[in-house]
Amino acid sequence: MMTKSPREWKDEQGISYKQLSEMTGFREGYLCDVINGKKRGSIDVWDAFDRISGGKIKRVIKQ
């Protein structure tokens, strides 16, 4: 299975940040920051991405 960045997956699915927020339970602004690399995502947000994408989103963990 090929994994994609959160942005690639979101754009491919045609999902808005509002919809993503509803699907994951995280605030739109936080998700936008994580997807755009402005914030490190918590383990919980990456787990949510994994759950909603069926494992198709690769985890991008910044040090």
Summary of the structure (lengths in Angstrom):
residues: 63
radius of gyration: 10.4
end to end distance: 25.7
largest distance: 29.3
contacts: 143
relative contact order: 0.23
helix: 56%
strand: 3%
